[in-house]
């Protein structure tokens, strides 16, 4: 089968940072299903792993987590899917990735593809949907249901992949006031179009901008990017006993900053359940099915922004470069071989 991978951790400009190669088609065992991959999307975790994790000497690591495709074969313990089913999912960080014609994934972290979406549109959703859902409901404890919630949720970097689905989930499924941050005019419009009640510029002092809006207290914060640059100023205007959630890897982060206001800090990693085979691992299967249902009902929409052509090293390098620039919006998808 065709695949895209890397042998050494190299800058994306290097000719060998990502390479096209061929490898054996994997065989499903246990609860694994084998998926014929139709479309994939690129995420910041892709380039972070490429830059930080070199594969063992002589091996080629395949990146990619998001995928949409068709079940091709199933392991002997599979009960949720059968060959021919259309699926979408974000794979495990401990296994070979989705940048391959065929991919093995545990059925417990796979959902049925939304019927109303193409493979490309569906591939944009899994990793960011899982991250946003778990962050909003499992970590920050937002209450599903449209009853009025007298609190504001601040989402920093709302135009990115996770922010683009988190804005929708919070606006459509809760009573929270949704406040997003974005710096460029086109990104601010993107956030408003997705449902944010208001958008501020995180490149300028946030406290003054928030005070002018006269919103309910900022009790929940989803810090999606550059947490180290913003968290100290955010604590200044957060409500006491609030909840601060983050998904990035801040080089500097002092927990005692939150003590005075008794603000709890919550980390979100959508790979936790699959990495540790948690007892509730199947929650991601149910979560993705819920997202698919909300998509098909018109409550949520895909966050696909750009399609970069077929799945190959050249096009994936373009995707990695744009993600590394920090100027991407929504999701980048590649489709077909």
ChimeraX attribute file (.defattr): number of C-alpha atoms within 10 A of each C-alpha:
attribute: neighborCount
match mode: 1-to-1
recipient: residues
	/A:1	11
	/A:2	16
	/A:3	25
	/A:4	25
	/A:5	27
	/A:6	21
	/A:7	20
	/A:8	21
	/A:9	19
	/A:10	16
	/A:11	14
	/A:12	19
	/A:13	12
	/A:14	10
	/A:15	12
	/A:16	16
	/A:17	18
	/A:18	29
	/A:19	18
	/A:20	16
	/A:21	16
	/A:22	12
	/A:23	12
	/A:24	9
	/A:25	14
	/A:26	11
	/A:27	14
	/A:28	21
	/A:29	17
	/A:30	12
	/A:31	18
	/A:32	21
	/A:33	29
	/A:34	24
	/A:35	28
	/A:36	22
	/A:37	27
	/A:38	25
	/A:39	29
	/A:40	32
	/A:41	33
	/A:42	26
	/A:43	24
	/A:44	16
	/A:45	16
	/A:46	19
	/A:47	22
	/A:48	13
	/A:49	15
	/A:50	24
	/A:51	15
	/A:52	11
	/A:53	13
	/A:54	16
	/A:55	16
	/A:56	10
	/A:57	8
	/A:58	7
	/A:59	12
	/A:60	20
	/A:61	21
	/A:62	23
	/A:63	24
	/A:64	25
	/A:65	25
	/A:66	27
	/A:67	36
	/A:68	33
	/A:69	27
	/A:70	23
	/A:71	22
	/A:72	19
	/A:73	21
	/A:74	25
	/A:75	18
	/A:76	12
	/A:77	13
	/A:78	18
	/A:79	11
	/A:80	15
	/A:81	19
	/A:82	15
	/A:83	13
	/A:84	13
	/A:85	14
	/A:86	21
	/A:87	26
	/A:88	33
	/A:89	32
	/A:90	29
	/A:91	26
	/A:92	22
	/A:93	18
	/A:94	9
	/A:95	15
	/A:96	19
	/A:97	25
	/A:98	30
	/A:99	29
	/A:100	30
	/A:101	21
	/A:102	24
	/A:103	26
	/A:104	27
	/A:105	24
	/A:106	23
	/A:107	26
	/A:108	23
	/A:109	24
	/A:110	27
	/A:111	25
	/A:112	23
	/A:113	29
	/A:114	24
	/A:115	14
	/A:116	14
	/A:117	15
	/A:118	13
	/A:119	26
	/A:120	24
	/A:121	25
	/A:122	30
	/A:123	34
	/A:124	32
	/A:125	32
	/A:126	28
	/A:127	25
	/A:128	24
	/A:129	27
	/A:130	26
	/A:131	20
	/A:132	29
	/A:133	24
	/A:134	20
	/A:135	26
	/A:136	24
	/A:137	15
	/A:138	13
	/A:139	20
	/A:140	25
	/A:141	12
	/A:142	21
	/A:143	16
	/A:144	15
	/A:145	13
	/A:146	13
	/A:147	11
	/A:148	10
	/A:149	14
	/A:150	13
	/A:151	19
	/A:152	21
	/A:153	26
	/A:154	29
	/A:155	27
	/A:156	25
	/A:157	25
	/A:158	32
	/A:159	31
	/A:160	27
	/A:161	28
	/A:162	27
	/A:163	29
	/A:164	31
	/A:165	27
	/A:166	30
	/A:167	26
	/A:168	22
	/A:169	24
	/A:170	25
	/A:171	21
	/A:172	18
	/A:173	16
	/A:174	20
	/A:175	19
	/A:176	26
	/A:177	22
	/A:178	26
	/A:179	26
	/A:180	29
	/A:181	23
	/A:182	22
	/A:183	16
	/A:184	13
	/A:185	9
	/A:186	11
	/A:187	21
	/A:188	21
	/A:189	15
	/A:190	20
	/A:191	28
	/A:192	18
	/A:193	13
	/A:194	22
	/A:195	20
	/A:196	26
	/A:197	17
	/A:198	17
	/A:199	25
	/A:200	20
	/A:201	17
	/A:202	17
	/A:203	11
	/A:204	10
	/A:205	13
	/A:206	16
	/A:207	16
	/A:208	10
	/A:209	14
	/A:210	19
	/A:211	11
	/A:212	8
	/A:213	12
	/A:214	8
	/A:215	16
	/A:216	15
	/A:217	19
	/A:218	23
	/A:219	21
	/A:220	26
	/A:221	27
	/A:222	29
	/A:223	23
	/A:224	20
	/A:225	20
	/A:226	16
	/A:227	21
	/A:228	15
	/A:229	14
	/A:230	16
	/A:231	20
	/A:232	14
	/A:233	12
	/A:234	19
	/A:235	21
	/A:236	13
	/A:237	16
	/A:238	22
	/A:239	19
	/A:240	18
	/A:241	15
	/A:242	20
	/A:243	23
	/A:244	25
	/A:245	21
	/A:246	24
	/A:247	20
	/A:248	17
	/A:249	13
	/A:250	14
	/A:251	9
	/A:252	10
	/A:253	13
	/A:254	10
	/A:255	10
	/A:256	9
	/A:257	14
	/A:258	21
	/A:259	12
	/A:260	10
	/A:261	14
	/A:262	14
	/A:263	21
	/A:264	17
	/A:265	15
	/A:266	16
	/A:267	15
	/A:268	19
	/A:269	14
	/A:270	22
	/A:271	19
	/A:272	13
	/A:273	18
	/A:274	21
	/A:275	13
	/A:276	9
	/A:277	12
	/A:278	11
	/A:279	9
	/A:280	10
	/A:281	18
	/A:282	17
	/A:283	17
	/A:284	25
	/A:285	20
	/A:286	16
	/A:287	19
	/A:288	27
	/A:289	19
	/A:290	15
	/A:291	24
	/A:292	25
	/A:293	18
	/A:294	16
	/A:295	19
	/A:296	16
	/A:297	12
	/A:298	10
	/A:299	13
	/A:300	19
	/A:301	20
	/A:302	18
	/A:303	26
	/A:304	20
	/A:305	14
	/A:306	17
	/A:307	17
	/A:308	16
	/A:309	16
	/A:310	17
	/A:311	25
	/A:312	23
	/A:313	21
	/A:314	16
	/A:315	17
	/A:316	26
	/A:317	19
	/A:318	15
	/A:319	26
	/A:320	22
	/A:321	17
	/A:322	16
	/A:323	21
	/A:324	15
	/A:325	8
	/A:326	11
	/A:327	12
	/A:328	18
	/A:329	23
	/A:330	23
	/A:331	26
	/A:332	28
	/A:333	28
	/A:334	26
	/A:335	21
	/A:336	14
	/A:337	14
